[in-house]
Amino acid sequence: MAVPDDRHPFFHRSMELVQPPNPSLTRLSSTLGELLKRVEDAQNDNNTLPPPHHVLNLPPPPSHPSHSFLLSFTNLTYSVKLRRKITFSPLFTSTSNTTTNSLTPSPQQNDPVDSKPNTATKTKTLLNNITGEAKDGEIMAVLGASGSGKSTLIDALADRISKESLKGTVTLNGDVVDSSLLKVISAYVMQDDLLFPMLTVEETLMFSAEFRLPRSLSKSKKKARVQALIDQLGLRNAATTVIGDEGHRGVSGGERRRVSIGIDIIHDPIILFLDEPTSGLDSTSAYMVVKVLQRIAQSGSIVVMSIHQPSYRILGLLDRLIFLSHGETVFSGSPTSIPSFFSEFGHPIPENENRTEFALDLIRELEESPDGTRSLVEFNKSWQLKNKGEKSPIPKMSLKDAISASISKGKLVSGAPTTTANNNTLKTASVAAFANPFWIEMAVIAKRSLTNSRRMPELFGIRLGAVLVTGAILATIFWRLDNSPKGVQERIGFFAFAMSTTFYTCAEAIPIFLQERYIFMRETAYNAYRRSSYVLAHSIISLPALVFLSFAFAATTFWAVGLAGGLSGFFFFFLTILASFWAGSSFVTFLSGVVSHVMLGFTVVVAILAYFLLFSGFFISRDRIPPYWIWFHYLSLVKYPYEGVLQNEFDINPPRCFVRGVQIFDGTPLGMVPAELKVELLKSMSKVLGMNITSSTCVTTGVDVLKQQAITQLNKWNCLLITVAWGFFFRFLFYLALLLGSKNKRR
């Protein structure tokens, strides 16, 4: 499809964004939302699929650009407490030196340390009075060696450090931004590409659009926005390719990184934070990624990123730099001022040498010197005072009005500005915390999970195979049990093993959430959806698989073993298996929200389920359990389905007899004597007891078996309901674990 140039002069067949003639571009008058809207309009006018490539010929910037947003940070200081080496004697010292917070980087030599002698802890300063600013339309890059504090500064600006630990101020247009508002107007791209491997690039961006864009936008407009964004990210050739992982071939590293950026800019945020977006990429892919970030900045966003060592071409795309060394600022300014800065410092940059490489190498040399970078830090302070006139004024427009104006121009699509009743003018920037209601979030989460699972059928196939193999083994071992005393014991053993097996087969749920943990944390950290929506959606989509597995196991074993009750008995047996799968899946899902490692999770699950089986009443009946352990009996997940199926088997009408006459001697030394002698013994017992006991007299019924097993407190339907209730209880605990354990903030 070709769009006529006379109708849409901004619309051309090309992968590149046509730049204005002015090379000193700092901000374009069009927002990303406006640019994408033009693509949508072009697609709607032609009423066909989008072309393979389209590019926007952007209008030239105003001669004196005015900035709507200014992100300022002053005297940011962040310290953590470390365990220090404790000297016991000149010969024996402790080698412990680990952080108390897993999010804290490991200690570096010559770090600023504030510690007291002869104490067990010391303080490591990760940020020390960092000051700077970032404007919309520009890219601010934070540079430095590993451990210099780049990621920590990005986290501080993105409100990923608790306010109790971070000192200093971060303002937007002079106002301190509330955490809830910052989540809505900003986005954070992590260093690792956290994506679902079996979704295509287009599907990944489409699901992000369904999360981030409000339901007021039609499905066609969301699709058009995704198609436009694919072209802006240069992903047209990879649009239908799956993301891939170690076992599935997918897109390249640079394309993955651009997809990671795309899912966070689909709603056109006002502020975009990125933690080393070029890490692990070749020079061409890294340049393309930063080129995309430049387009985002030019659309009216503040882009703040950390980068390890930019190439010469990438340096030309950056507008503002901050060099860090051990948490202190050693340079802050535009890339063009680097030569004059180091020339005045006494280390002029040779011609034809990369400015950033020279600066980073010099900083590394100074770090290894006895005095460290103290001289460079002090020189930077004096240099900043001398050039303080470069500091940008705070925009005259208030933060609320600036957000309102941005939304009205098509930016921050997830925003929901309110309107007056009489006219349709913008009243205030009422930005909803979430773009969609929870039922839409649930539908999108469920659809995404099912799409990803459908492309990996081997996972469900292995689980189904395990259930069928287990059922077949049980069916052949316990084939057609009779109504004898041995049949009673074999039935009890069958039920104990069957119920415990249903719980053990649920352990596969551990890696499912652990694989999604960091995707979930990234998406919920900036309000893509609610945690409750995630829990409810995954609870609902797990049910069809559990129903199928339960029916397969019940149908394989019920009639083969010869269990009682007919169709009604089979129905209850099936429901109990389903309830067990539900409770077990919920229990394992809860543990996966608490335990962060797969192998540790499997170890915990196997151990706890073994305890549940031990206290279920199979190995030792309830009335024989010591009083100080009886509480564990009632907490056992295996107890309730086990007691339920036993009652379903033994407590039926008409009652069945399991021990008749001489069968009372089975299992005792008298069981080996001749049958005639057993009859004589029964006659003697009858005389003593005053009752007639013959070879056909029923001595033990199913109810008697239940009494012997101390199963007398609950009926089978109560056992079923309690099992189901356990499942809901653990799903609620899973929600609490996500709510309290996924704050994703440093302490």
Secondary structure, 3 states (H helix, E strand, C coil): CCCCCCCCCCEECCCCCECCCCCCCCCCCCCHHHHHHHHHHHHHHHCCCCCCCCEEECCCCCCCCCCCCEEEEEEEEEEEEEECCCECCCCCECCCCCECCCCCCCCCCCCCEECCCCCCEEEEEEEEEEEEEEECCCEEEEECCCCCCHHHHHHHHCCCECCCCEEEEEEECCEECCHHHHHHHEEEECCCCCCCCCCEHHHHHHHHHHHHCCCCCCHHHHHHHHHHHHHHCCCHHHCCCECCECCECCCCHHHHHHHHHHHHHCCCCCEEEEECCCCCCCHHHHHHHHHHHHHHHHCCCEEEEECCCCCHHHHCCCCEEEEEECCEEEEEECHHHHHHHHHHHCCCCCCCCCHHHHHHHHHHHHHCCCCCCHHHHHHHHHHHHHCHHHCCCCCCCCHHHHHHHHHHCCCCCCCCCEECCCCCCEEECCCCCCCCCHHHHHHHHHHHHHHHHHCCHHHHHHHHHHHHHHHHHHHHHCCCCCCCHHHHHHHHHHHHHHHHHHHHHHHHHHHHHHHHHHHHHHHHHCCCCCHHHHHHHHHHHHHHHHHHHHHHHHHHHHHHHCCCCHHHHHHHHHHHHHHHHHHHHHHHHHHHHHCCCHHHHHHHHHHHHHHHHHCCCCCCCHHHCCHHHHHHHHHCCCHHHHHHHHHHHHCCCCCCEEEEHHHHHCCCHHHHCCHHHHHHHHHHHHHHHCCCCCCCCEEEEHHHHHHHCCCCCCCHHHHHHHHHHHHHHHHHHHHHHHHHHCCCCEC
